[in-house]
Amino acid sequence: MIIIKTEDEIRKMQESGKILAAVHHELRNFIKPGVKTIEIDKFVEKFLLKHNATPEQKGYEGFPYSICASVNDEICHGFPGEYVLKDGDIITVDMVVNYNDWLADSAWSYEVGDVSDDAKNLLKITRESMYKGIEKAVLGNRLGDISHAVQEHAESNGYSVVREFVGHGIGREMHEDPQVLHYGKAGRGVRLQEGMVFTVEPMINMGKKELKIDSNGWTARTLDGSLSAQYEHQIAITSNGPIIITDQGDC
């Protein structure tokens, strides 16, 4: 069941989104060669607590950290740990912020030091693919229009789209209906209605789309060892077009 949100509820999620976006902007300076991924986790949790917010995914179905930190070939749900970031890495930091019982969810991919042109382009196209999907999030369109726009942009630039993980509705709960695929045919799926709130969060691989899951039962990585990137925003459908709840300047 899709839960339609009121204008007031969307505003409450925007307050969570402001905190989340602020964390990501701070991470632009914090993430650099020599930093351990567990240090990013601690930085985020400290920042959230300072702003009277909490990391929603910590403890979710047993997930032990405040963020997901996915490096290089890790697609998503990477565990922060003792890995020391090195020059040329890329890392995706994904988090869900709870502020006054309303949630905001966003992932950004970051360059670590000087990265290759290939890595830079992967991040560029992944980010563009997310925004291509968001552009289609208007009244009268269907979820498939978002899905198709993401896939078309990624694949036309020579990349592959991960199938196993999808966007999702969100509000007081982290995962609500609907599911938002990042591949598919235009004109298919649920018609968009005012008050729908969900994420658009494509995971794009430099190589093939297939993946495997690590022994921790959480972390997904590319089967062929190629780089993977992700960008995610949470949006609300309105009569004036989509509102990006997790936006505070360009990601």
DRENDO-1510 file (C-alpha; in Angstrom, 1 decimal, always signed):
<recs>
REC; n; res; u; v; w
REC; 1; MET; +0.0; +0.0; +0.0 .
REC; 2; ILE; +1.4; +3.4; -1.0 .
REC; 3; ILE; +1.1; +5.9; +1.8 .
REC; 4; ILE; +0.3; +9.4; +0.5 .
REC; 5; LYS; +2.0; +12.2; +2.5 .
REC; 6; THR; +0.6; +15.6; +3.4 .
REC; 7; GLU; +2.4; +18.8; +2.8 .
REC; 8; ASP; +3.2; +19.0; +6.5 .
REC; 9; GLU; +4.6; +15.5; +6.5 .
REC; 10; ILE; +6.8; +16.4; +3.4 .
REC; 11; ARG; +8.0; +19.4; +5.3 .
REC; 12; LYS; +9.0; +17.3; +8.2 .
REC; 13; MET; +11.0; +15.0; +5.9 .
REC; 14; GLN; +12.6; +18.0; +4.4 .
REC; 15; GLU; +13.9; +18.9; +7.9 .
REC; 16; SER; +15.5; +15.4; +8.1 .
REC; 17; GLY; +16.8; +16.0; +4.5 .
REC; 18; LYS; +18.6; +19.2; +5.5 .
REC; 19; ILE; +20.5; +17.4; +8.1 .
REC; 20; LEU; +21.4; +14.5; +5.8 .
REC; 21; ALA; +22.5; +16.8; +3.0 .
REC; 22; ALA; +24.6; +18.8; +5.5 .
REC; 23; VAL; +26.4; +15.6; +6.5 .
REC; 24; HIS; +27.2; +14.7; +2.9 .
REC; 25; HIS; +28.6; +18.2; +2.3 .
REC; 26; GLU; +30.8; +17.8; +5.3 .
REC; 27; LEU; +32.0; +14.5; +4.0 .
REC; 28; ARG; +33.4; +16.1; +0.9 .
REC; 29; ASN; +36.2; +17.5; +3.0 .
REC; 30; PHE; +36.5; +14.6; +5.5 .
REC; 31; ILE; +36.9; +11.8; +2.9 .
REC; 32; LYS; +40.5; +11.7; +1.7 .
REC; 33; PRO; +43.4; +9.2; +1.4 .
REC; 34; GLY; +44.4; +7.9; +4.8 .
REC; 35; VAL; +40.9; +7.9; +6.4 .
REC; 36; LYS; +39.5; +4.6; +7.6 .
REC; 37; THR; +35.9; +3.8; +6.6 .
REC; 38; ILE; +35.0; +3.3; +10.2 .
REC; 39; GLU; +36.1; +6.9; +10.9 .
REC; 40; ILE; +33.5; +8.0; +8.4 .
REC; 41; ASP; +30.9; +6.1; +10.2 .
REC; 42; LYS; +31.8; +7.7; +13.6 .
REC; 43; PHE; +32.0; +11.1; +12.0 .
REC; 44; VAL; +28.4; +10.8; +10.7 .
REC; 45; GLU; +26.9; +9.4; +13.9 .
REC; 46; LYS; +28.5; +12.2; +15.9 .
REC; 47; PHE; +27.3; +14.8; +13.4 .
REC; 48; LEU; +23.7; +13.4; +13.6 .
REC; 49; LEU; +23.6; +13.3; +17.4 .
REC; 50; LYS; +24.8; +16.9; +17.5 .
REC; 51; HIS; +21.8; +17.9; +15.4 .
REC; 52; ASN; +19.3; +15.8; +17.5 .
REC; 53; ALA; +19.0; +13.2; +14.8 .
REC; 54; THR; +19.8; +9.5; +14.7 .
REC; 55; PRO; +21.1; +7.0; +12.1 .
REC; 56; GLU; +18.0; +5.0; +11.2 .
REC; 57; GLN; +19.8; +2.0; +9.7 .
REC; 58; LYS; +21.9; +1.3; +12.8 .
REC; 59; GLY; +20.4; -1.9; +14.1 .
REC; 60; TYR; +18.0; -2.3; +11.2 .
REC; 61; GLU; +17.6; -6.0; +10.7 .
REC; 62; GLY; +20.9; -6.4; +12.5 .
REC; 63; PHE; +22.9; -3.9; +10.4 .
REC; 64; PRO; +25.6; -2.7; +12.9 .
REC; 65; TYR; +26.6; +0.7; +11.5 .
REC; 66; SER; +25.4; +4.2; +11.0 .
REC; 67; ILE; +26.2; +4.3; +7.3 .
REC; 68; CYS; +26.9; +2.0; +4.4 .
REC; 69; ALA; +30.4; +2.6; +3.1 .
REC; 70; SER; +30.9; +0.8; -0.3 .
REC; 71; VAL; +34.4; +1.1; -1.8 .
REC; 72; ASN; +35.3; +0.5; -5.5 .
REC; 73; ASP; +33.7; -2.8; -6.6 .
REC; 74; GLU; +31.3; -2.8; -3.6 .
REC; 75; ILE; +27.8; -1.9; -5.0 .
REC; 76; CYS; +26.0; -1.3; -1.7 .
REC; 77; HIS; +25.7; -2.2; +2.0 .
REC; 78; GLY; +29.4; -2.0; +2.5 .
REC; 79; PHE; +30.5; -2.4; +6.2 .
REC; 80; PRO; +32.7; +0.4; +7.6 .
REC; 81; GLY; +35.9; -1.0; +9.0 .
REC; 82; GLU; +39.6; -0.7; +9.1 .
REC; 83; TYR; +40.1; -0.3; +5.4 .
REC; 84; VAL; +42.2; +2.8; +4.8 .
REC; 85; LEU; +41.1; +4.8; +1.8 .
REC; 86; LYS; +43.8; +5.3; -0.8 .
REC; 87; ASP; +44.4; +7.7; -3.7 .
REC; 88; GLY; +42.2; +6.7; -6.6 .
REC; 89; ASP; +39.5; +4.9; -4.7 .
REC; 90; ILE; +35.8; +5.8; -5.0 .
REC; 91; ILE; +33.4; +5.3; -2.1 .
REC; 92; THR; +29.6; +5.5; -1.8 .
REC; 93; VAL; +28.2; +6.6; +1.5 .
REC; 94; ASP; +24.6; +5.8; +2.1 .
REC; 95; MET; +22.6; +6.8; +5.1 .
REC; 96; VAL; +19.1; +7.2; +6.5 .
REC; 97; VAL; +18.5; +10.1; +9.0 .
REC; 98; ASN; +15.7; +10.1; +11.6 .
REC; 99; TYR; +14.7; +13.5; +12.8 .
REC; 100; ASN; +11.6; +13.8; +14.9 .
REC; 101; ASP; +10.4; +10.4; +13.6 .
REC; 102; TRP; +10.5; +11.3; +9.9 .
REC; 103; LEU; +13.2; +9.8; +7.6 .
REC; 104; ALA; +15.5; +11.0; +4.9 .
REC; 105; ASP; +17.6; +8.7; +2.7 .
REC; 106; SER; +20.4; +9.6; +0.4 .
REC; 107; ALA; +23.6; +8.1; -1.0 .
REC; 108; TRP; +26.5; +10.0; -2.7 .
REC; 109; SER; +29.6; +8.6; -4.3 .
REC; 110; TYR; +32.9; +10.4; -3.6 .
REC; 111; GLU; +36.3; +10.6; -5.3 .
REC; 112; VAL; +39.2; +9.8; -3.0 .
REC; 113; GLY; +42.2; +12.0; -4.0 .
REC; 114; ASP; +43.1; +11.8; -7.7 .
REC; 115; VAL; +40.9; +9.2; -9.5 .
REC; 116; SER; +41.1; +8.0; -13.0 .
REC; 117; ASP; +39.1; +9.5; -15.8 .
REC; 118; ASP; +37.2; +6.3; -16.1 .
REC; 119; ALA; +36.1; +6.5; -12.5 .
REC; 120; LYS; +35.2; +10.2; -12.8 .
REC; 121; ASN; +33.0; +9.4; -15.8 .
REC; 122; LEU; +31.3; +6.6; -14.0 .
REC; 123; LEU; +30.3; +8.9; -11.2 .
REC; 124; LYS; +29.2; +11.6; -13.6 .
REC; 125; ILE; +27.0; +9.3; -15.6 .
REC; 126; THR; +25.5; +7.6; -12.4 .
REC; 127; ARG; +24.6; +11.0; -11.0 .
REC; 128; GLU; +23.1; +12.1; -14.3 .
REC; 129; SER; +21.1; +8.9; -14.5 .
REC; 130; MET; +19.5; +9.6; -11.2 .
REC; 131; TYR; +18.6; +13.1; -12.3 .
REC; 132; LYS; +17.2; +11.8; -15.6 .
REC; 133; GLY; +14.9; +9.6; -13.6 .
REC; 134; ILE; +13.9; +12.5; -11.3 .
REC; 135; GLU; +13.0; +14.6; -14.3 .
REC; 136; LYS; +10.3; +12.1; -15.2 .
REC; 137; ALA; +8.8; +12.2; -11.6 .
REC; 138; VAL; +5.8; +14.4; -12.6 .
REC; 139; LEU; +2.1; +14.0; -12.3 .
REC; 140; GLY; +0.6; +11.8; -15.0 .
REC; 141; ASN; +3.7; +9.8; -15.6 .
REC; 142; ARG; +4.3; +6.3; -14.3 .
REC; 143; LEU; +7.1; +4.7; -12.3 .
REC; 144; GLY; +8.3; +3.0; -15.5 .
REC; 145; ASP; +9.0; +6.4; -17.0 .
REC; 146; ILE; +11.5; +7.0; -14.2 .
REC; 147; SER; +13.0; +3.5; -14.5 .
REC; 148; HIS; +13.4; +3.7; -18.3 .
REC; 149; ALA; +15.1; +7.2; -18.2 .
REC; 150; VAL; +17.7; +5.9; -15.7 .
REC; 151; GLN; +18.4; +2.8; -17.7 .
REC; 152; GLU; +18.6; +4.5; -21.1 .
REC; 153; HIS; +21.1; +7.1; -19.9 .
REC; 154; ALA; +23.4; +4.6; -18.1 .
REC; 155; GLU; +23.4; +2.0; -20.9 .
REC; 156; SER; +23.7; +4.5; -23.7 .
REC; 157; ASN; +27.0; +5.5; -22.1 .
REC; 158; GLY; +28.3; +2.0; -21.9 .
REC; 159; TYR; +27.4; +1.1; -18.3 .
REC; 160; SER; +25.2; -1.5; -16.7 .
REC; 161; VAL; +22.3; -1.1; -14.2 .
REC; 162; VAL; +22.1; -3.3; -11.1 .
REC; 163; ARG; +18.8; -5.1; -11.0 .
REC; 164; GLU; +18.6; -6.6; -7.5 .
REC; 165; PHE; +18.3; -3.3; -5.5 .
REC; 166; VAL; +15.6; -0.7; -6.0 .
REC; 167; GLY; +14.3; +2.6; -4.8 .
REC; 168; HIS; +11.4; +2.6; -2.4 .
REC; 169; GLY; +8.7; +4.6; -0.6 .
REC; 170; ILE; +9.8; +6.2; +2.7 .
REC; 171; GLY; +8.2; +8.2; +5.5 .
REC; 172; ARG; +8.1; +7.0; +9.0 .
REC; 173; GLU; +9.3; +3.7; +7.9 .
REC; 174; MET; +12.6; +3.1; +5.9 .
REC; 175; HIS; +11.0; +0.9; +3.3 .
REC; 176; GLU; +7.5; +1.5; +2.1 .
REC; 177; ASP; +5.7; +0.9; -1.2 .
REC; 178; PRO; +6.2; +1.5; -4.1 .
REC; 179; GLN; +9.4; -0.2; -5.3 .
REC; 180; VAL; +11.2; +1.9; -7.9 .
REC; 181; LEU; +13.2; +0.0; -10.5 .
REC; 182; HIS; +16.1; +1.6; -12.3 .
REC; 183; TYR; +15.4; -0.3; -15.5 .
REC; 184; GLY; +12.3; -1.1; -17.5 .
REC; 185; LYS; +9.8; +0.2; -20.1 .
REC; 186; ALA; +8.3; +3.7; -20.2 .
REC; 187; GLY; +4.5; +3.9; -19.6 .
REC; 188; ARG; +4.4; +0.9; -17.2 .
REC; 189; GLY; +3.8; +0.7; -13.5 .
REC; 190; VAL; +1.9; +2.8; -11.0 .
REC; 191; ARG; +0.8; +6.2; -12.0 .
REC; 192; LEU; +2.4; +9.0; -10.0 .
REC; 193; GLN; +0.2; +10.8; -7.6 .
REC; 194; GLU; +0.6; +14.0; -5.6 .
REC; 195; GLY; +2.0; +13.2; -2.1 .
REC; 196; MET; +3.9; +10.1; -3.1 .
REC; 197; VAL; +7.4; +10.0; -1.6 .
REC; 198; PHE; +10.1; +7.6; -2.7 .
REC; 199; THR; +13.8; +7.3; -3.5 .
REC; 200; VAL; +15.5; +7.2; -6.9 .
REC; 201; GLU; +18.9; +5.5; -6.3 .
REC; 202; PRO; +20.5; +3.8; -9.3 .
REC; 203; MET; +23.6; +1.6; -8.8 .
REC; 204; ILE; +25.6; +1.7; -12.0 .
REC; 205; ASN; +28.5; -0.7; -12.8 .
REC; 206; MET; +31.5; +0.0; -15.1 .
REC; 207; GLY; +31.4; -3.6; -16.2 .
REC; 208; LYS; +28.6; -6.2; -16.2 .
REC; 209; LYS; +25.5; -5.9; -14.0 .
REC; 210; GLU; +25.9; -9.2; -12.1 .
REC; 211; LEU; +26.8; -9.2; -8.5 .
REC; 212; LYS; +27.7; -11.4; -5.5 .
REC; 213; ILE; +27.1; -11.1; -1.8 .
REC; 214; ASP; +29.9; -11.2; +0.7 .
REC; 215; SER; +30.0; -13.6; +3.6 .
REC; 216; ASN; +28.7; -10.9; +6.0 .
REC; 217; GLY; +25.3; -11.4; +4.3 .
REC; 218; TRP; +25.0; -7.7; +3.4 .
REC; 219; THR; +27.7; -6.3; +1.1 .
REC; 220; ALA; +27.0; -6.6; -2.6 .
REC; 221; ARG; +29.9; -6.3; -5.0 .
REC; 222; THR; +30.3; -6.6; -8.8 .
REC; 223; LEU; +30.9; -10.2; -9.9 .
REC; 224; ASP; +33.5; -9.1; -12.4 .
REC; 225; GLY; +35.4; -6.8; -10.0 .
REC; 226; SER; +34.5; -3.6; -11.9 .
REC; 227; LEU; +33.8; -0.3; -10.2 .
REC; 228; SER; +30.3; +0.6; -9.1 .
REC; 229; ALA; +28.8; +3.9; -8.1 .
REC; 230; GLN; +25.5; +5.1; -6.7 .
REC; 231; TYR; +23.6; +8.4; -6.2 .
REC; 232; GLU; +20.3; +8.6; -4.4 .
REC; 233; HIS; +17.8; +11.3; -3.6 .
REC; 234; GLN; +14.5; +11.1; -1.9 .
REC; 235; ILE; +11.7; +13.0; -3.7 .
REC; 236; ALA; +8.1; +14.0; -3.2 .
REC; 237; ILE; +5.6; +14.2; -6.1 .
REC; 238; THR; +3.8; +17.6; -6.2 .
REC; 239; SER; +1.6; +19.5; -8.6 .
REC; 240; ASN; +4.6; +21.7; -9.3 .
REC; 241; GLY; +7.0; +18.9; -10.1 .
REC; 242; PRO; +9.2; +16.8; -7.9 .
REC; 243; ILE; +10.7; +18.2; -4.7 .
REC; 244; ILE; +14.1; +16.7; -3.8 .
REC; 245; ILE; +13.8; +16.2; -0.1 .
REC; 246; THR; +17.5; +15.4; +0.4 .
REC; 247; ASP; +18.9; +18.3; -1.6 .
REC; 248; GLN; +21.0; +21.2; -0.3 .
REC; 249; GLY; +22.8; +22.4; -3.3 .
REC; 250; ASP; +24.1; +20.0; -5.9 .
REC; 251; CYS; +25.3; +16.6; -4.9 .
</recs>
